[in-house]
């Protein structure tokens, strides 16, 4: 894989903590950033796929005999 350098600007206290964090795990800051970005993008992709599956289920929901119309009120449902 080809790599490209990028410039990242972080507040000094965060950068200091990040360096310590990376060193304590014997990892480079680059590898940690790569992991973090990959995780964020992967999670976003998973959420999009889950949303698409959910919307597909809604669009293809079986008819439950209502003809798509709600014929009851909240009070009807909570009648005691």
C-alpha positions in Angstrom: 0.0 0.0 0.0 1.2 3.4 -0.8 1.3 5.9 2.0 1.1 9.7 1.9 2.1 12.1 4.5 -0.5 14.5 5.9 -0.2 17.3 8.3 -2.2 17.1 11.5 -2.6 19.9 13.9 -3.4 19.0 17.5 -3.5 21.0 20.7 -0.2 20.6 22.6 -1.6 18.8 25.6 -3.4 16.3 23.5 -0.3 15.7 21.4 1.7 15.1 24.5 -0.8 12.6 25.9 -1.1 10.9 22.5 2.7 10.4 22.3 2.7 8.9 25.8 -0.3 6.7 24.9 1.4 5.4 21.7 4.7 4.8 23.5 3.1 2.9 26.3 1.5 0.5 23.8 4.8 0.3 21.8 3.0 1.7 18.7 3.5 4.6 16.4 1.2 7.5 16.4 0.7 6.8 12.7 -0.5 3.2 13.3 -2.8 4.3 16.1 -4.3 7.0 13.8 -4.7 4.5 11.0 -6.5 2.1 13.3 -8.8 4.9 14.7 -9.7 6.2 11.3 -10.4 2.7 9.9 -12.6 2.0 12.9 -14.6 5.2 12.5 -15.1 4.6 8.8 -16.0 0.9 9.4 -18.6 1.8 12.1 -20.1 4.4 9.8 -20.4 1.8 7.0 -22.0 -0.7 9.4 -24.5 1.9 10.5 -25.4 2.7 6.9 -25.9 -1.0 6.1 -28.0 -1.5 9.2 -30.2 1.5 8.3 -30.6 0.2 4.8 -31.6 -3.2 6.0 -34.1 -1.7 8.4 -35.7 0.6 5.7 -35.9 -2.4 3.3 -37.8 -4.4 6.0 -40.2 -1.5 6.5 -40.8 -1.1 2.8 -41.4 -4.9 2.4 -43.4 -5.4 5.6 -46.2 -7.9 5.3 -49.7 -6.7 5.3 -51.2 -7.1 8.8 -54.8 -6.7 7.7 -54.9 -2.9 8.2 -54.6 -1.9 4.6 -51.9 0.5 5.7 -54.4 2.5 7.8 -54.3 3.0 11.6 -57.9 2.7 12.8 -57.3 3.0 16.5 -56.4 5.8 18.9 -53.9 5.9 21.7 -56.8 5.9 24.1 -58.2 2.7 22.5 -54.8 1.0 23.1 -54.6 2.2 26.7 -58.2 1.5 27.7 -58.4 -0.1 31.1 
